[in-house]
Amino acid sequence: MSIPNDNLECGHSLERLSTYLDTGGIPDPQHLEECPECQAALASLRNLKALGSEFLGEEIAAAGKGTDAWMQSILDNLRLEVRPGRTIPLRSDHPGDTLSETEGAITALVRAVGDALDGVAVGKCRLRGDITVPGAPVTLEVQLAVLYGHQMIGRASALRERLAVALARHTELNVAAIDLAVSDVLQPLQATPPTSEENQP
Amino acid sequence: MNLPQADEVYDVIMAVDGVTAVYPARAGWQNLAGAALGAVTGVQPPAVLVLPAAGADSTAAEVRTRIGVSSAHRAPDVCRDVASAIRHHCHPLSVTVDVQVAAISGPRRS
């Protein structure tokens, strides 16, 4: 898997985090416990690697072939989505308090909800609208891939329902719409045909 | 009146139901500088900032923190519970609280 080398705001890159997943080595392991952006990126990279192993094969994913363009688009989006982004205000019980959520926390939640749903892989998610203003209408846009063999409409409906529940539970956003677009169908690895030697009696 | 200790406030925040983590509350460039300094000195930046309120006497303070929340709890409620717990801990000091949810743990794959 070819990883973009652009750094997150904390200075780490997806490439370094991907290497950490492969080798367990990173110069400042303590940082990973203190950085929500790195934690969100690691969670997504773990899911992507699992998906790559299941549907692309380790060698194909590592070599950047097959449906790797789809992987690349996810990684490009991931770099943007794990950043803190805009500040989403929350109602406070006490005047003077400032309570909020980061946009990155919500997009990471959206991705996690999608990744937890069998047969679906989230490609890109964006919150459209002025999320910094309480009550302003907001649209969630999600691009997803559906794994071959799963019914598209059914998976999309299930995802929309779960996303609506998650956003209502964990945000105070005025979600006007959840727009889903199925951009890819991922096919599983073909069973390796037996070699001629294996066919010999 | 003394300001509350940051490590005490940290424990108060972590004791709130639904809080899974407390992250350093500084701005990005300060985090980067702090991380670099920590790598050299082994000293990590505090997870909770307790500051005297600007322009106020010693009876007011400002507390800033960023938290991670379990998806089993409603994030906005946890955020308000944290602010309330901090205020309760700091009483009778007058405090303003800045709490930001920086991460919400996701559901497990079905």
Boltz contact constraints between the chains, C-beta under 6 A:
constraints:
  - contact:
      token1: [A, 9]
      token2: [B, 28]
      max_distance: 6.0
  - contact:
      token1: [A, 11]
      token2: [B, 32]
      max_distance: 6.0
  - contact:
      token1: [A, 28]
      token2: [B, 39]
      max_distance: 6.0
  - contact:
      token1: [A, 31]
      token2: [B, 35]
      max_distance: 6.0
  - contact:
      token1: [A, 34]
      token2: [B, 23]
      max_distance: 6.0
  - contact:
      token1: [A, 34]
      token2: [B, 24]
      max_distance: 6.0
  - contact:
      token1: [A, 36]
      token2: [B, 23]
      max_distance: 6.0
  - contact:
      token1: [A, 36]
      token2: [B, 102]
      max_distance: 6.0
  - contact:
      token1: [A, 36]
      token2: [B, 103]
      max_distance: 6.0
  - contact:
      token1: [A, 90]
      token2: [B, 76]
      max_distance: 6.0
  - contact:
      token1: [A, 90]
      token2: [B, 79]
      max_distance: 6.0
  - contact:
      token1: [A, 93]
      token2: [B, 80]
      max_distance: 6.0
  - contact:
      token1: [A, 96]
      token2: [B, 96]
      max_distance: 6.0
  - contact:
      token1: [A, 97]
      token2: [B, 83]
      max_distance: 6.0
  - contact:
      token1: [A, 97]
      token2: [B, 97]
      max_distance: 6.0
  - contact:
      token1: [A, 98]
      token2: [B, 98]
      max_distance: 6.0
  - contact:
      token1: [A, 99]
      token2: [B, 79]
      max_distance: 6.0
  - contact:
      token1: [A, 99]
      token2: [B, 99]
      max_distance: 6.0
  - contact:
      token1: [A, 100]
      token2: [B, 100]
      max_distance: 6.0
  - contact:
      token1: [A, 101]
      token2: [B, 101]
      max_distance: 6.0
  - contact:
      token1: [A, 102]
      token2: [B, 102]
      max_distance: 6.0
  - contact:
      token1: [A, 105]
      token2: [B, 101]
      max_distance: 6.0
  - contact:
      token1: [A, 105]
      token2: [B, 102]
      max_distance: 6.0
  - contact:
      token1: [A, 105]
      token2: [B, 103]
      max_distance: 6.0
  - contact:
      token1: [A, 105]
      token2: [B, 104]
      max_distance: 6.0
  - contact:
      token1: [A, 109]
      token2: [B, 104]
      max_distance: 6.0
  - contact:
      token1: [A, 112]
      token2: [B, 106]
      max_distance: 6.0
  - contact:
      token1: [A, 116]
      token2: [B, 107]
      max_distance: 6.0
  - contact:
      token1: [A, 116]
      token2: [B, 108]
      max_distance: 6.0
  - contact:
      token1: [A, 116]
      token2: [B, 109]
      max_distance: 6.0
  - contact:
      token1: [A, 116]
      token2: [B, 110]
      max_distance: 6.0
  - contact:
      token1: [A, 118]
      token2: [B, 110]
      max_distance: 6.0
  - contact:
      token1: [A, 169]
      token2: [B, 74]
      max_distance: 6.0
  - contact:
      token1: [A, 170]
      token2: [B, 75]
      max_distance: 6.0
  - contact:
      token1: [A, 170]
      token2: [B, 104]
      max_distance: 6.0
  - contact:
      token1: [A, 172]
      token2: [B, 76]
      max_distance: 6.0
